[in-house]
Amino acid sequence: MRYLVIMWTGAAVYFIAGIYIMKSRKPARLSIFTEIPSDRVTDIAAYNREVGKMWRVLSAVFFAGGIAEGFKPAFSLLIFALFCTLGVGVSAWRQSKIEEKYLVR
């Protein structure tokens, strides 16, 4: 049961972050260390929709991990471990693709 709470809390944080990013008027950033000036983004609304969608899709992995905990707790931990390793790489790769599409170099 505790993994369900952990996974769904993480999912809620990611989902809320995705919604906040989608509604933001300033360009979203992947980390607190990268500032993206507004004049470098071709379409801020579309850019933020893509980034927000990425965060909401990542939240689905946490929701699935929480559901899996009810059936097989070990599988839930596997989902969490894969999310913490492969998920970070996938989200960084997806962010770079979004930046290629919307940022002016």
C-alpha positions in Angstrom: 0.0 0.0 0.0 2.8 2.4 0.7 4.2 2.1 -2.8 0.7 3.0 -4.1 0.8 6.2 -2.1 4.4 7.0 -3.2 3.7 6.3 -6.9 0.4 8.2 -7.0 1.9 11.1 -5.2 4.7 11.3 -7.8 2.1 10.9 -10.5 0.0 13.8 -9.1 3.1 16.0 -8.9 4.0 15.3 -12.5 0.4 15.7 -13.7 0.0 19.0 -11.9 3.3 20.2 -13.2 2.2 19.3 -16.8 -1.0 21.3 -16.4 0.8 24.3 -14.9 3.4 24.2 -17.8 0.6 24.1 -20.4 -1.0 27.2 -19.0 2.2 29.1 -18.4 2.9 32.1 -20.6 6.7 31.9 -20.2 8.6 29.1 -21.9 8.9 26.0 -19.7 12.3 24.6 -18.9 13.5 21.1 -18.1 15.5 22.1 -15.0 16.0 25.1 -12.8 19.5 25.5 -14.3 18.3 26.2 -17.9 16.7 29.5 -18.7 14.9 29.8 -22.0 14.4 33.4 -23.2 11.0 34.1 -24.7 12.6 35.5 -27.9 14.2 32.1 -28.7 10.9 30.2 -28.8 8.9 30.4 -32.1 5.5 29.5 -30.5 5.5 29.6 -26.7 1.9 28.2 -26.4 2.7 25.2 -28.7 6.1 24.7 -27.0 4.5 24.6 -23.5 1.7 22.3 -24.7 4.4 19.8 -25.9 6.4 20.0 -22.7 3.2 19.8 -20.5 2.1 16.7 -22.5 5.5 15.1 -21.9 5.1 15.6 -18.1 1.5 14.3 -18.1 2.6 11.2 -20.1 5.4 10.6 -17.5 2.7 10.8 -14.8 0.9 7.9 -16.4 3.9 5.7 -15.7 3.6 6.5 -12.0 -0.1 5.8 -12.0 0.5 2.5 -13.8 3.2 1.6 -11.2 0.7 2.3 -8.4 -1.9 0.1 -10.0 0.7 -2.7 -10.5 1.5 -2.5 -6.8 -2.0 -4.0 -6.1 -1.2 -7.0 -8.2 2.6 -7.5 -8.0 4.5 -5.2 -5.6 7.8 -6.3 -7.1 6.6 -5.2 -10.5 5.7 -1.8 -9.1 9.3 -1.4 -7.8 10.6 -2.4 -11.2 8.5 0.3 -12.9 9.8 2.8 -10.4 13.4 1.8 -10.9 13.1 1.9 -14.7 11.4 5.3 -14.4 14.2 6.7 -12.3 16.8 5.4 -14.8 15.4 5.1 -18.3 12.7 7.7 -17.7 15.2 10.5 -17.0 17.0 9.7 -20.3 13.7 9.5 -22.3 12.4 12.8 -20.9 15.8 14.5 -21.6 15.7 13.1 -25.2 12.1 14.2 -25.7 12.9 17.7 -24.3 15.7 18.0 -26.8 13.3 17.0 -29.7 10.8 19.6 -28.5 13.6 22.3 -28.3 14.7 21.3 -31.9 11.2 21.9 -33.1 10.4 25.2 -31.3 13.7 27.0 -30.4 15.5 29.3 -32.7 19.2 28.6 -32.6 
